[in-house]
């Protein structure tokens, strides 16, 4: 089983991939903390690691930070989706 932080990273990438606009740190925090998936600090660690790996980009906007997925993040996410879903052959 994957490390919990890896699952949070995948969830963040998926949320950003499906969003039509960048998502704010506040919105992401409300989602993860509201559902009690993780702590604020673990979420910030996941966001930092994704940013460092250039899978997401962050931009300061007004009094918040907005995140969007990069092409490298999309490529990684789509690679994992296609590799993790087994393909069954019919005979």
N, C-alpha and C positions, 0 to 999 in steps of 0.2 A: 504494500500500500504506500502511496505517496505521502511525503511529509505534509502536514497541514498547511504550511506556508506555500507549498507548491500548488495546492488546491486553491488557495486564496488568489494566487497569481493568475491561475487559469480562469477563475471566476471574474477577476478584474479585466483580463484581456477579452473575455467573452462579452462582458457588459459594454466595454468600450467599442468592440467590434460591431455590436448590434445598435449602438447609439448613433443617432444622426448628428449629434453635437457633442462637444467635449463635456465630460462629467466633472463636477466640482468635487473637491476633497470632502466638503460637507455632505454632499449627496452620497458618496461612496461610504463615508463614515456612518451616516444614518442607516444605510442598508446593512452593513456588516455588524454594527453594534446593536441596531434595533432587533436584529434576528439572533443576536448573541452568538454569532459565528466565531468571533475572535475579539481580541482587545484592540484598543486604539493603537497601541505601540506596535503590535504585530502587523496591523494593517499598514501603518506608515513604513514599516520595514519592507513589506512586500512591494509597496509603491516605489520606495527608494531603489530596491533591487531591480525592478522592472525598468525604471528610468536609467539606472546605471548600465543595464544591458541594452539600452536603446530600443526596448520593445514598446515603451510608451514615451510620450513627451509631455512635459508640464509647462504651463504658462501661467504667470501671475495675471489675475483678472480681478480688478476692483479689490476687494479685501479677501479674496479666496484664490486657490490654485485650481486650475482646470487641467484635466488629463485627456489625452487622446491617444489612440493606438497608432503606431508607426507601421510602415510597410513590413519591417522585420517582425514586428509583433503579430501582424496579420498572417504572415507566412508561417511563423512558428505555430500559431493557434490552428491554422488550417492543416498543417502537417500532422499535429497531434490528433486532430479530429479524424483524419483519414486513416491514420495508423492504429488508432485505438478502437475503431469499430470493425469487428471481424466481418469478413465477407464470406458468405456461405455460397457454395456452389450447389446448383441443383443437378442431379444426375438422372 
